Amino acid sequence: MASSQIEQFWHDLVSDIKANRVELPALPDIPLKIRQLIDKGEVTSNQVSKIINADVVLSTRLLRVVNSPLYRTARQVDDVKSAITRLGNTNVRNIVTTLAMEQLFQNKLASPLKKKLLEQNWSHSINVAALSHVIAREYTSIKEDEAMLAGLIHDIGKLPILEYSELIPELAENEQALNKVLTVLHSKVGTLILRAWKFPADLIMVASEHENLDRDPSTEADLTDVVIIANLLSHIGTDHPHTKLDWSEIPAFQRLALTPEESISIINDAREEISEVKQLFSI
């Protein structure tokens, strides 16, 4: 697909979003309420647990998370309020948002191609989330749960592109052309989504800049660096163009004081932890 056609797609999509002819994906109701409540401050575990308990599936999954090998301590946690006390409000906010993301990647009425791409992108996002969790813990002071959420939403911009493409016959069933549009535009669209969700600037930056491998803001390592490296590592063993690059020249590795070889080694050593993170998303 020619660059001029991709630019026209972007122009038309933004115009239709502004005219309310196309809606951006909405943050699921429960995590939206949790984020709004916790971000106000001075919130109690009773208030947070009341909202989470309204969703049986989400509350069950939160208990599974807090009792998983990643968080488990000596005593089993059997209720949501105790889980919130154990994890803390900030971690609960990130975990609940993370667990709810899956429903955005599900569409039973989608065409076979769209359903295939949604499944591929969800699987990739889980992988990047798990890798981000490990990298943040091993090489930064960034909270693992925040890094996991960042990894999960880094490609969120692909969702409206897939939705909008169904209105364009030459894209709807052309996987090669559609993948080209997804590759070029998903960062721009992802930025629009996270701004609409009123996410913090560091997470918006992840959506906006995770494909910018030359990014060098001359600051200490941040969430975007973590996701850049996790995204690169997720392509190992494939023929993705990123695997053909000289990773030692990518500034994100330098800011984490990490060599590409060390990153691969730590991921190999953390296979069990990565598997545990991925299991959090299995229903």
Number of C-alpha atoms within 10 A of each C-alpha: 14 9 11 9 11 18 14 11 18 19 12 13 19 16 13 14 14 11 10 10 10 15 14 19 16 12 18 14 12 18 23 17 16 22 20 13 18 18 13 8 9 7 12 14 16 13 13 21 19 12 16 22 16 11 12 10 12 17 19 15 19 22 19 18 23 23 18 16 12 13 11 14 12 6 7 13 17 13 14 21 19 17 23 23 14 16 15 12 22 16 16 24 24 21 22 22 22 23 19 19 19 16 10 15 18 13 12 8 8 14 13 11 15 21 17 11 19 20 15 12 18 20 16 18 24 25 24 33 31 30 30 32 27 24 25 25 14 14 15 18 10 17 15 21 22 22 29 29 25 28 33 27 23 30 26 26 25 23 22 19 21 22 16 17 20 15 10 10 9 13 18 18 16 13 14 11 16 21 16 14 24 21 14 15 18 23 25 15 24 26 24 20 23 26 13 13 15 14 13 10 11 13 23 23 19 28 27 22 20 24 21 14 17 12 15 15 11 8 7 11 22 20 22 27 28 30 30 26 24 26 23 21 20 20 16 12 8 9 9 12 9 16 15 8 11 9 17 13 13 20 19 26 20 15 19 19 12 14 16 17 10 12 18 13 11 13 18 11 11 15 14 11 17 22 13 16 23 17 15 19 16 9 6
